[in-house]
Amino acid sequence: MRIKVGVFFGGRSVEHEVSIISAIQAINSFDCSKYDIVPIYATRDGDLYVGGRIRDIDEYRDIPALLKKSQRVICVRDDGRLLLIKYPIKRFCSHIFCSIDVAFPIVHGTNVEDGALQGFFRTLSVPFVGSDVTASAVGMDKYVQKAILRMEGIPVLDCAKVFVKSFLNDPDGEIRCVEGIVPYPVIVKPTNLGSSIGIKRASGAAELREALEFAFLYAEMALVERAVPNLKEINCAVLGDRESAIASECEEPVNTDEILSYEDKYISGGKSGSKGMGSARRKLPADISPETREVVRDYAQRTFQALGCNGVSRVDFLMDSVSGELWVNEINTIPGSLSFYLFAPMGIQYDELLDRLVELALKREREQANITYSFDTNILSNYAGGGAKGAKR
């Protein structure tokens, strides 16, 4: 009997379009002899839609028209399965669209990749692919991520954090504070975005102010780090869980500017970016020594497990190509195109990667089933009301 997998994508995120590309790429790569795939598209407002046209990338050229040809649904848990209920519910009609056994979120960015969607699945007690709530949230917050990795002895760049309200109240004071922590030139980025969105380089106070204003278009907090000289970027993906994980081959993205841009990742490598990260320009394997390759792969695996990740994640590194110094830049808990192209050189093809991700989700669900989530007490039987008397002490 085939496993019914609901692939969730889209959502209220600036990386909405990237999610669509990644998800449809995966949908078309599943082994249909093992799985029934149900594509579930989340609009920017968070509404869910299903239907035959949802899996067609060309339909997303006109999303309002696509939604008119599709069925809106809501999610309801029923006996360990997730039911997709047609909405609005009509009298005298079948209201169940279908059920799914496993949720597979292929989403990027805030409100979806950051633990929000994972918390929804966890609340419904539905098996889902990828990192759990805490790891997803930490993976999205670059500042918290750095603090944990530093405690684990994994190299990261020092940084200054700036909150939008503090900046608006006293921009000159905040800039002076940053200058006291991080020397120019610097890189400014939102704390909780990916796909190189909202990032700028600054070489002085005026440029720093402009870069912070740009970052605050996308987030309430920004990070400021020193720009690495002689920069070489290296990426490495990891597949597994806390118990066992394997690192992929390393890639070296090819930039058109000093910073790897959104266009470098999703547009320049292929027509309309339709192949996602799989079509971005890169050196694969990366142009690094065998010794450096093993250091990168070791740090990637340690980062993945230190943050408690599950499924597949991509760890991005910054390297000074002259000194050889290396720093973890960030982790992507749901990487673009699921980083399938980084595992192909290791002999793991895309359909096998998807198999392993579903297996990891089901393994975690079996482990969760052994945990006790109730504690027998007589609190309610003895509760007689009285407002504050029932408060926790």
Rosetta blueprint (number, residue, H / E / L):
1 M L
2 R L
3 I E
4 K E
5 V E
6 G E
7 V E
8 F E
9 F E
10 G E
11 G L
12 R L
13 S L
14 V L
15 E L
16 H H
17 E H
18 V H
19 S H
20 I H
21 I H
22 S H
23 A H
24 I H
25 Q H
26 A H
27 I H
28 N L
29 S L
30 F L
31 D L
32 C L
33 S L
34 K L
35 Y E
36 D E
37 I E
38 V E
39 P E
40 I E
41 Y E
42 A E
43 T L
44 R L
45 D L
46 G L
47 D L
48 L E
49 Y E
50 V E
51 G L
52 G H
53 R H
54 I H
55 R H
56 D L
57 I H
58 D H
59 E H
60 Y H
61 R H
62 D L
63 I H
64 P H
65 A H
66 L H
67 L H
68 K H
69 K L
70 S L
71 Q E
72 R E
73 V E
74 I E
75 C E
76 V E
77 R E
78 D E
79 D L
80 G L
81 R E
82 L E
83 L E
84 L E
85 I E
86 K E
87 Y L
88 P L
89 I L
90 K L
91 R L
92 F L
93 C L
94 S L
95 H L
96 I E
97 F E
98 C E
99 S E
100 I E
101 D L
102 V E
103 A E
104 F E
105 P E
106 I L
107 V L
108 H L
109 G L
110 T L
111 N L
112 V L
113 E L
114 D L
115 G L
116 A H
117 L H
118 Q H
119 G H
120 F H
121 F H
122 R H
123 T H
124 L L
125 S L
126 V L
127 P L
128 F E
129 V L
130 G L
131 S L
132 D L
133 V H
134 T H
135 A H
136 S H
137 A H
138 V H
139 G H
140 M H
141 D L
142 K H
143 Y H
144 V H
145 Q H
146 K H
147 A H
148 I H
149 L H
150 R H
151 M H
152 E L
153 G L
154 I L
155 P L
156 V L
157 L L
158 D L
159 C E
160 A E
161 K E
162 V E
163 F E
164 V H
165 K H
166 S H
167 F H
168 L H
169 N H
170 D L
171 P H
172 D H
173 G H
174 E H
175 I H
176 R H
177 C H
178 V H
179 E H
180 G L
181 I L
182 V L
183 P L
184 Y L
185 P L
186 V E
187 I E
188 V E
189 K E
190 P E
191 T L
192 N L
193 L L
194 G L
195 S L
196 S L
197 I L
198 G L
199 I L
200 K E
201 R E
202 A E
203 S L
204 G L
205 A H
206 A H
207 E H
208 L H
209 R H
210 E H
211 A H
212 L H
213 E H
214 F H
215 A H
216 F L
217 L L
218 Y L
219 A L
220 E L
221 M E
222 A E
223 L E
224 V E
225 E E
226 R E
227 A L
228 V L
229 P L
230 N L
231 L E
232 K E
233 E E
234 I E
235 N E
236 C E
237 A E
238 V E
239 L E
240 G E
241 D L
242 R L
243 E L
244 S L
245 A E
246 I E
247 A E
248 S E
249 E E
250 C E
251 E E
252 E E
253 P E
254 V L
255 N L
256 T L
257 D L
258 E L
259 I L
260 L L
261 S L
262 Y H
263 E H
264 D H
265 K H
266 Y H
267 I L
268 S L
269 G L
270 G L
271 K H
272 S H
273 G H
274 S L
275 K L
276 G H
277 M H
278 G H
279 S H
280 A L
281 R L
282 R E
283 K E
284 L L
285 P L
286 A L
287 D L
288 I L
289 S L
290 P H
291 E H
292 T H
293 R H
294 E H
295 V H
296 V H
297 R H
298 D H
299 Y H
300 A H
301 Q H
302 R H
303 T H
304 F H
305 Q H
306 A H
307 L L
308 G L
309 C L
310 N L
311 G E
312 V E
313 S E
314 R E
315 V E
316 D E
317 F E
318 L E
319 M E
320 D E
321 S L
322 V L
323 S L
324 G L
325 E L
326 L E
327 W E
328 V E
329 N E
330 E E
331 I E
332 N E
333 T L
334 I L
335 P L
336 G H
337 S H
338 L H
339 S H
340 F H
341 Y H
342 L H
343 F H
344 A H
345 P H
346 M H
347 G L
348 I L
349 Q L
350 Y H
351 D H
352 E H
353 L H
354 L H
355 D H
356 R H
357 L H
358 V H
359 E H
360 L H
361 A H
362 L H
363 K H
364 R H
365 E H
366 R H
367 E H
368 Q H
369 A L
370 N L
371 I L
372 T L
373 Y L
374 S L
375 F L
376 D L
377 T L
378 N L
379 I H
380 L H
381 S H
382 N H
383 Y L
384 A L
385 G L
386 G L
387 G H
388 A H
389 K H
390 G H
391 A L
392 K L
393 R L
